[in-house]
């Protein structure tokens, strides 16, 4: 093999030493089990394997041919590693065009392009608040929102001018809103430690039914009883920790329990007379879920699986399972309202750490 051929070979081929000395940016990684023929000089390989056949009868030529063939397949003229089969992608600068691959690449680029991404249509944009919205509640065609501007706004989502009415009675941020099961009453809680009960027919005149001031901290947790529509449960914040049960028909507090912990969520059992509470900061039920019997408010179960405060509670449609969201960045599912587990049943410590593992509370 002449010197020019060797130089051309060194410039066109990519040995490990050459790659180490001058790294090449590859277009896409190759499959190590499938040779990349774009980097192989097939003509040269074919010539090396077929040309000597007509002189194969000469023993001296056979030995010389075998030596050169071995050298060309393993080492270059300077003794550096050399391979005929290269298992890597081709350099961007020298990659030959492949119509199918190019079309696939263009399709991927179009998907990544912002202009071709699927856009969600914005059906409506409801405005009215001056500051951030802290709580929302939906009642049929009426969407109610509360904000740090202390206002409660009813939006009629059917109308072009959606602003139905605005109530400004709270003196601090509205952080809790809950429509009753019948849809004729609204409960609102605020950072002013107050609870207001509204009649849906009188909200436009800013006429509330009751104003409860028994809490001594912000009221975020509100829950209407599913089997007694005149009963509302409310929970106070960090400096309060009280669960209060209200009779809306009479406008009185019929029971109260001091949990010495922040109440972040309340859920009624749809099948039995019980209520579940989620807790945050505090001394009594910190980071726990607690189950209470109604109306006595005796504690009948609890769990301490969350390693940080409970932020939210939500209930499954069948009313058997509750999911809790914690500041420990987990969602935990609880068989709290379902049938009680066998007394002999046990869950392992590992199971208790899994966020999607359903766990008993009773």
C-alpha positions, 0 to 999 in steps of 0.5 A: 500500500503506497504512502498516498493511500495510507495518508488518505486512509488516516484522513478518512478513517476514525481509529480510537487513537485518532478519536482520542486526539481529535474528538468528533461530534457525532450526529447520533449514536450508532448501534455497537452490534450493527456496523456503520457502513458509511465509515467503511471503505468497502471498495478497498476491503473488496480489493484486498480480499479479491485482487490477489486470487490470480496470484494465489498459487505463489507461496511467497505472495500468499505469505506477503498477502496474508501479512499485509491483509492482517496489518490492514485489518488491525494496525495502520502503517504507524502501528496504531489500532485500525478497524475495518468495521466501525461501530459508531455514528457518523460525524455530522460534517460527513454524514450522508443524507438518508431520506427516511432518517432525515424525515424522521428528524424533521418530524421530531424537530417540528414536534419540539418546535413551539409553533407546532406543539398542541395548544390548549384553547383558552375558553374563558378568562375570568377577571375581577380580583386585584390580587392572587386567588387563594380559594375556589369553589364551583356550584353548577354554573356559578364559580366562586373565588376568594382572593387576598384582596379580601373579596369573594366573587361569583362568576356566572360561567354562562354569561359573557359578562361573568361577574355576577356579584362581589362580596367584601366583608372579610377584612383579610384574605379569603382562604376557604370556600365551600358550597353546600350539598344542596347548592343554596348556601356558601361558607367562606373562611378567612385569615381574619379568623371569621366564617360567613354563611351566605344564602345564594339568593341574597349574595348580590345584596351582600347579605350573609346569614351568619357570622361566626367569630369563635376561631382564633386563627385563619379558617381554611378547612370547611366541610358540609355534612353529607347527611345533615345539610344544616351542619358545617364543620370548620377548622382553625389554623396554627394558633387555633387547632380547633374543629367546630361543628355548626348548626346553620339552621340555629346559627350556633356551635354544637360541638368543638374539639381542641386538637392543638394542631393546625387544621388543613383539611376536613372530610366527612364520611359519607357512609357513617357518622364520622369526620376526618381531619388533616393537621399541620403544625402544632403539638397535639396531632402534628402531621397526622390524620385523625378520625372523629366520631360524630357528634361526640367528636371522640377520636377513634383513629389516627395515622402518623405516616406523613413526615411533614404537615398535611396540606390537603385532603380529598375523597374518592367518588365512592366515599371509601378512600381519602387522599392526603397531600403532604409537605413531604411531597407525597400523596398517600391513600387511606382506607379510612372510610372503608371497612375496618381491616382485620385486627391481625392484619399488619403492614410492613414499615416499607409499605408504610413509606410508599406514598401510593400504598393504601393504609388504615387509620382505624 
